[in-house]
Amino acid sequence: GAVVSQHPSRVICKSGTSVKIECRSLDFQATTMFWYRQFPKQSLMLMATSNEGSKATYEQGVEKDKFLINHASLTLSTLTVTSAHPEDSSFYICSASEDRGRGGYTFGSGTRLTVV
Amino acid sequence: GENVEQHPSTLSVQEGDSAVIKCTYSDSASNYFPWYKQELGKRPQLIIDIRSNVGEKKDQRIAVTLNKTAKHFSLHITETQPEDSAVYFCASRAGGFKTIFGAGTRLFVKA
């Protein structure tokens, strides 16, 4: 089945620094990947849709200059949290579909970001 | 905008009993309804899905029903086991890729 790898699984960074999170589809090509944020005991909130070879589509209220998304290849999308603040601490998770979006999505293992 | 409501937020059942989780969606163009199970600290996993041209789908102890008229869909788990304990998310998707998730249901199965 489809496998999505996300790295790193945990990261602690200082306020003001930037953190890059990678999401890879290991055995399929994904023209579209999604980035979600999940707060403790809450649902998955879609942040943005990452499109290979074009600009990402951000959801309302998500700062595109804060959360930079790059989808340079059919198997890799990256999310960079710039100038991180403690309120950016959260669980970030990506997903992709091997079925051109017709089926369910496979999620990465998630990245727990802690900004100190 | 699009919205998916999910109930209950918490559900506690005795092992062997059935569990039912209900969702309502707002976008009448929605045509795909997946359900995900998320165990503590792990990624969500697709457990079953249903498309708008089908009213019911079953996979062993798990079944999903869809009422397009009422914009309701439900997850049914029979003969629950302790390993069914997790958070379950319903979701809906219209013609594009964007998937909207419900708030989640924390299911506890007591042995």
Interface residues (C-beta under 8 A of the other chain):
Chain A: T32 F34 K41 Q42 S43 L44 M45 L46 T49 Q60 I93 S97 G101 R102 G103 G104 Y105 T106 F107 G108 S109 G110
Chain B: G1 Y32 P34 Y36 K42 R43 P44 Q45 L46 D49 F89 G96 F97 K98 T99 I100 F101 G102 A103 G104 R106
